[in-house]
Amino acid sequence: MNLKLKRLVRTHSSEQYALFDLDQIDANRQPLTIGKLDLHYTGEGTYGTILLWDDASRKLKPEQRRAFIRALLTELVLPMGVPNEYVVEFFAPELDGYEVFHNLDDDDENEDEDYDEDYDEDE
């Protein structure tokens, strides 16, 4: 796995990252998204949630997954200057029920309608 992080959101006390595997590509020839990471920084430490999509999680043995998560957190937490204690929850959801809800411009709503129609055809 060749991990790449892309920061999606940053505030003064939190960050959200998309996780990509550069060794895998999707149908659009882009790096495959394998999950996401949310971190919240406090004076006491870092708290967060890491989601690895089920397919990505299954490829890792439990000890590999723990080492991967520890390395990821060490890289992100220490430079923030907060105490290096962290509590991060790990989940490996299946993407079958994944949905994104938003209130962005109308063009995106039309794309969502097209997606829903395509999805219904597959069922």
N, C-alpha and C positions, 0 to 999 in steps of 0.2 A: 504494500500500500504506500503510495506517494501522496501524503496529505497536503492539501492546500486549504487555508482558511480565508474566508472573505468576510470582513466585518460588514454587517448589514445595518446595524444601529449602534450608536454610542452616545451615552449621556454622561454626566459627571460621576455617576455611581453604578453604571451598568453597561454591558455590551452584549450584542447578539452576533453570532458568527454562523455562516453556512460552512459546512465541511464537504470538501470535494476529494475524490481520489483521482489524481492525475494519470494513473495507470489504466483507468477505465474511461470510456467515452460513451455518451448517450447517442440517441438516434440523430441528433443535430451536430454530432461530432464535437460536443463540448464535454469537459470533465464531468464525470458522474457525481451527482450529489449523493452523499452517504449519510447525511444527518445535519444536526444543528446543535449549537451550544449557546445557552443563555447564562450570563454571569452577573451577579450583583455584588458590588464591593461595599463593605461596611468597615467601621473602625475595629470590629472584632475579627474580621476575616472575609472570606469570599463564599458566597452561596450561589448555587445554580442548578441547572438541569442540562444534561446532555442526552440527546436523542440520536441513536444510530439506527438507521432504517434496518428492518429485520434482515434483509439480504446481506447487508454489510456486517451486521453483528454475527450472523451465522458463520461467516468466513473466519472469525477469530475465536480461538480457544479462550476460555475464561481468563486464564493467566495473561494471555496476549492482550485481551481487552482491557484488563486492569492496568497493565504496563502502558498501553496506548493512552488511556485516560489520564494516568498520573503524569506522563510526559507532556501531554497537551496542557494540563492545568499548571504544571510547573513553569512552562514557557509563558503562559498568559498571566499568572497570578503574581509572580515575583517582580516583574518590571512595574507593576502598578503601585508599589510602595505601601501596600496594605499588609497586615500580618499574614504570614504564609500559611495560616490554617484555613482549610476550606472544607465545605460540605457540599457535595454535588450529587444529585440524584441521577441515576442512569436508567433509561428506558430503551427498549428496542421494539417499536411498534411496527405493525404491518401497514403498508401504504394503501391497502384496499379501501379503508375508510377515511383517508386523508382528504381534507378540504381546506381551502383558504377562503376566508370571508373578508371582504373589503368594501369600501365605499369610494373607490377611485372613479375616474371619469367614465363616461358612458361607453367609450370604445372598448374598454376592458369588459364591461358587462356583456356586450355582444359576443366577445370571444368566449366568455363563460357559457353563454347560451349554446354556442356551437359545440363547446366541449361536452356539455350535458347531453346534447343530441347524439354525439359520437359515442358517449359512454353508454347511453341507453341501447344503441345498436349492438354493442358488444355483449350485453347481458343476455 
